[in-house]
Amino acid sequence: MAGTLYLVPTPIGNLGDLSQRIVDTLAQADFIAAEDTRVTLKLLSHLNLRKPLLSYHRHNTDTAGPSILERLRGGETCALVTDAGTPAISDPGEDLVARCAAEGIEVIALPGPCALVTALAVSGLPTGRFTFEGFLPMNRKNRRARLDALRDEIRTMVFYEAPHKLNATLRDLAETFGPERRISLCRELTKLHEEVVRLTLGEAVERFRETPPRGEFVLVVAGAAPKPREEPDMDEGLERVERLREEEGLSLRDAVRRVAKELRLSRNALYELAVSSGSED
């Protein structure tokens, strides 16, 4: 019988965020697949645990992934961890989960620390609908292309960013979305120097032009204002009615009923227009 892959979140800064379930899962796993075994060794030392470790990161998924799968097929239990946060979220664990799913190997995700959710919750921006974009491309041309594709996105957008790329990313965000768009910059979440700064993109560019950024950032950017819905076009409605009658043989009343619903037009007004234009039921 195949084993189980556990996705085990680890603290993004504060060790107090370790749940008892996370500790128990690490203790009971046959082995741990870690993004950086040195980082995980420190965590295990803090918990007084000793476990076999296997390195699994974005540069060795093609070799380490099959090794983990082979051990899972053999019935072993694996705890997958990243350096900080939840595995498989902007993380190569995504590939391992997909492989397990394809083979019917059980995957269990534990709830726990996640910079994405933590930053979104504290941002002060709308949280009902959002899109997670992870890290933007390092190449400026590719980064601008990605942002251009998000120009009309109305949901709140969440990005991860490293300090050495922050200034360039803020400039590109401001140029693409406009300097008045709101942003919350969340730095070193749950750590000693945690900071949340809420301002506009233009203000953010100026602030960090003078102050070299330190620590890892989560950027939460307000979505675009929804575009006003165009007024219903009765002429277009009439054209569709005539097309439906011609192509599908619908009666005038049935064609009007369908088109009025699709275009959110007044059924009575559309029917009167169709009759006055010479259409007959």
C-alpha positions as CSV (number, residue, x, y, z in Angstrom):
1,M,0.0,0.0,0.0
2,A,1.3,3.4,-1.0
3,G,2.3,5.9,1.7
4,T,1.1,9.5,2.2
5,L,2.7,12.9,1.2
6,Y,2.1,15.5,3.9
7,L,2.4,19.2,3.0
8,V,3.7,20.7,6.2
9,P,3.8,24.5,6.6
10,T,6.7,26.0,8.6
11,P,6.9,29.4,10.3
12,I,7.5,32.4,8.1
13,G,9.3,34.0,11.0
14,N,7.7,33.3,14.4
15,L,8.3,29.8,15.8
16,G,5.3,30.2,18.0
17,D,3.2,29.6,14.9
18,L,4.0,25.9,14.9
19,S,0.9,23.9,15.6
20,Q,0.9,20.7,17.5
21,R,-0.4,18.9,14.4
22,I,2.6,20.2,12.4
23,V,5.0,19.0,15.2
24,D,3.3,15.6,15.4
25,T,3.4,15.1,11.6
26,L,7.1,15.9,11.4
27,A,7.8,13.5,14.3
28,Q,5.8,10.6,12.7
29,A,7.0,11.0,9.1
30,D,9.4,8.4,7.8
31,F,11.4,11.1,6.1
32,I,11.3,14.8,5.3
33,A,11.8,16.4,1.9
34,A,13.1,19.9,2.4
35,E,13.8,22.9,0.2
36,D,17.1,23.5,2.2
37,T,18.1,20.8,4.6
38,R,20.2,23.2,6.6
39,V,17.2,25.4,7.4
40,T,15.1,22.4,8.2
41,L,17.8,20.9,10.5
42,K,17.6,24.1,12.6
43,L,13.8,23.7,12.9
44,L,14.1,20.0,13.8
45,S,16.8,20.9,16.4
46,H,14.4,23.4,17.9
47,L,11.8,20.6,18.2
48,N,14.3,18.0,19.4
49,L,13.6,15.8,16.4
50,R,15.9,13.7,14.3
51,K,14.7,12.6,10.9
52,P,16.2,11.5,7.6
53,L,16.3,14.5,5.2
54,L,16.1,14.5,1.4
55,S,16.8,17.7,-0.6
56,Y,13.9,18.8,-2.8
57,H,14.0,22.2,-4.6
58,R,13.4,23.8,-7.9
59,H,16.7,22.8,-9.3
60,N,16.4,19.0,-8.7
61,T,12.7,18.2,-9.2
62,D,13.5,15.9,-12.1
63,T,15.7,13.7,-10.0
64,A,14.5,14.1,-6.4
65,G,10.8,13.9,-7.4
66,P,11.0,10.3,-8.7
67,S,13.1,9.3,-5.7
68,I,10.3,10.6,-3.4
69,L,7.6,8.9,-5.4
70,E,9.5,5.6,-5.3
71,R,9.6,5.7,-1.5
72,L,5.9,6.7,-1.3
73,R,5.0,3.8,-3.6
74,G,6.9,1.6,-1.1
75,G,4.6,2.7,1.7
76,E,6.8,5.4,3.4
77,T,5.3,8.6,4.7
78,C,6.9,11.9,3.6
79,A,6.6,15.3,5.1
80,L,7.3,18.0,2.5
81,V,8.5,21.4,3.8
82,T,9.8,24.6,2.4
83,D,12.2,27.1,4.1
84,A,9.1,29.1,5.3
85,G,5.4,28.9,4.6
86,T,3.2,26.4,2.9
87,P,4.6,23.9,0.4
88,A,3.3,23.9,-3.2
89,I,2.3,27.6,-3.1
90,S,4.7,29.4,-5.5
91,D,7.0,26.4,-4.8
92,P,8.2,23.3,-6.6
93,G,6.1,21.2,-4.3
94,E,3.4,21.9,-6.9
95,D,5.1,19.4,-9.3
96,L,5.4,16.7,-6.6
97,V,1.7,17.0,-5.7
98,A,0.7,16.7,-9.4
99,R,2.8,13.5,-9.7
100,C,1.2,12.0,-6.6
101,A,-2.3,12.9,-7.9
102,A,-1.6,11.3,-11.2
103,E,-0.6,8.0,-9.5
104,G,-3.4,8.1,-6.9
105,I,-1.0,8.6,-3.9
106,E,-2.7,10.3,-1.0
107,V,-1.7,13.9,-0.3
108,I,-2.7,15.7,2.9
109,A,-2.2,19.4,3.3
110,L,-1.9,20.8,6.9
111,P,-3.2,24.4,7.5
112,G,-0.6,26.8,8.8
113,P,1.7,29.7,8.1
114,C,1.4,31.3,4.7
115,A,2.7,34.8,3.8
116,L,0.1,35.2,1.0
117,V,-2.9,34.9,3.3
118,T,-1.2,36.8,6.2
119,A,-0.4,39.8,4.0
120,L,-3.8,39.9,2.3
121,A,-5.6,39.8,5.6
122,V,-3.7,42.8,7.0
123,S,-3.5,44.8,3.8
124,G,-6.6,46.9,4.3
125,L,-7.6,46.1,0.6
126,P,-10.5,44.1,-0.6
127,T,-10.1,40.4,0.2
128,G,-13.3,38.9,-1.2
129,R,-11.7,38.2,-4.6
130,F,-8.0,38.2,-5.3
131,T,-5.3,36.8,-7.6
132,F,-2.0,35.5,-6.5
133,E,0.8,36.2,-9.0
134,G,3.8,35.0,-6.9
135,F,7.2,36.3,-8.1
136,L,7.3,38.4,-11.2
137,P,9.9,37.6,-13.9
138,M,13.4,39.0,-13.3
139,N,13.8,40.1,-16.9
140,R,12.2,43.6,-17.3
141,K,10.6,42.9,-20.6
142,N,8.9,39.8,-19.4
143,R,7.9,41.5,-16.1
144,R,6.3,44.4,-18.0
145,A,4.5,41.9,-20.2
146,R,3.1,40.1,-17.2
147,L,1.9,43.4,-15.7
148,D,0.4,44.6,-18.9
149,A,-1.7,41.4,-18.9
150,L,-3.0,42.5,-15.5
151,R,-3.7,46.1,-16.4
152,D,-7.5,45.6,-16.3
153,E,-7.6,43.1,-13.4
154,I,-10.3,44.2,-10.9
155,R,-9.3,41.8,-8.2
156,T,-6.8,42.5,-5.5
157,M,-3.3,41.3,-6.7
158,V,-0.7,39.7,-4.5
159,F,3.0,39.5,-5.4
160,Y,6.1,38.2,-3.6
161,E,9.3,40.2,-4.0
162,A,12.9,40.2,-2.9
163,P,14.5,43.4,-1.5
164,H,17.0,43.8,-4.3
165,K,14.3,43.8,-6.9
166,L,11.7,45.9,-5.0
167,N,12.5,49.3,-6.5
168,A,12.4,48.1,-10.1
169,T,9.2,46.3,-9.5
170,L,7.5,49.3,-7.8
171,R,8.5,51.5,-10.8
172,D,7.0,49.1,-13.2
173,L,3.8,48.7,-11.1
174,A,3.4,52.5,-11.0
175,E,4.0,52.9,-14.7
176,T,1.5,50.1,-15.6
177,F,-1.3,50.7,-13.0
178,G,-0.8,54.4,-12.4
179,P,0.8,56.2,-9.4
180,E,-2.5,56.6,-7.6
181,R,-3.2,52.9,-7.3
182,R,-3.1,51.7,-3.7
183,I,-0.6,49.2,-2.4
184,S,0.2,47.6,0.9
185,L,3.9,46.6,1.4
186,C,4.2,43.8,4.0
187,R,7.8,43.2,5.1
188,E,9.2,40.5,7.4
189,L,5.8,39.2,8.4
190,T,5.6,37.7,11.9
191,K,9.3,38.6,12.5
192,L,10.8,41.0,14.9
193,H,10.9,43.9,12.4
194,E,7.5,43.2,10.8
195,E,6.1,46.3,9.0
196,V,3.0,47.0,6.9
197,V,3.0,50.2,4.9
198,R,-0.2,51.3,3.1
199,L,0.2,54.0,0.5
200,T,-0.1,54.7,-3.3
201,L,2.3,53.2,-5.8
202,G,3.7,56.7,-6.5
203,E,4.4,57.2,-2.8
204,A,6.0,53.8,-2.6
205,V,8.4,54.5,-5.4
206,E,9.5,57.7,-3.6
207,R,9.7,56.1,-0.2
208,F,12.0,53.2,-1.2
209,R,14.0,55.3,-3.6
210,E,15.5,57.0,-0.5
211,T,15.3,54.0,1.9
212,P,17.0,50.8,0.8
213,P,14.5,48.0,1.4
214,R,15.4,45.1,3.7
215,G,13.8,41.7,4.2
216,E,11.3,39.8,2.1
217,F,8.2,41.6,0.8
218,V,4.6,40.7,0.0
219,L,3.0,43.3,-2.2
220,V,-0.8,43.6,-2.1
221,V,-2.0,45.8,-4.9
222,A,-5.6,47.1,-5.4
223,G,-7.4,46.0,-8.5
224,A,-8.5,48.3,-11.3
225,A,-11.8,50.1,-11.0
226,P,-14.5,48.1,-12.9
227,K,-15.3,49.6,-16.3
228,P,-18.9,51.0,-16.5
229,R,-21.2,48.6,-18.3
230,E,-22.2,49.9,-21.7
231,E,-25.9,50.8,-22.2
232,P,-27.9,48.0,-23.9
233,D,-27.9,48.4,-27.7
234,M,-31.4,47.9,-29.1
235,D,-30.1,47.9,-32.7
236,E,-27.8,45.0,-31.8
237,G,-30.7,43.3,-30.2
238,L,-32.8,43.6,-33.3
239,E,-30.0,42.2,-35.5
240,R,-29.7,39.2,-33.2
241,V,-33.5,38.6,-33.2
242,E,-33.5,38.6,-37.0
243,R,-30.5,36.3,-37.1
244,L,-32.1,33.8,-34.7
245,R,-35.3,33.7,-36.7
246,E,-33.3,33.2,-39.9
247,E,-30.8,30.6,-38.7
248,E,-32.9,28.7,-36.1
249,G,-36.4,29.3,-37.2
250,L,-37.5,30.8,-33.9
251,S,-40.8,32.6,-33.6
252,L,-40.5,36.4,-33.0
253,R,-41.5,36.1,-29.4
254,D,-39.0,33.3,-28.6
255,A,-36.2,35.1,-30.4
256,V,-37.0,38.3,-28.5
257,R,-37.2,36.5,-25.2
258,R,-33.7,34.9,-25.7
259,V,-32.0,38.1,-26.9
260,A,-33.5,40.3,-24.3
261,K,-32.2,37.9,-21.6
262,E,-28.7,37.7,-23.1
263,L,-28.3,41.5,-23.6
264,R,-30.4,42.5,-20.6
265,L,-32.8,44.5,-22.7
266,S,-36.4,45.3,-22.1
267,R,-38.3,42.5,-23.7
268,N,-41.4,44.6,-24.5
269,A,-39.3,47.4,-26.0
270,L,-37.4,45.0,-28.2
271,Y,-40.6,43.3,-29.3
272,E,-42.2,46.6,-30.2
273,L,-39.0,47.6,-32.2
274,A,-39.0,44.3,-34.1
275,V,-42.7,44.6,-35.0
276,S,-42.3,48.2,-36.1
277,S,-39.4,47.2,-38.3
278,G,-41.6,44.8,-40.2
279,S,-41.0,41.5,-38.4
280,E,-44.0,39.3,-37.8
281,D,-44.6,36.5,-35.3
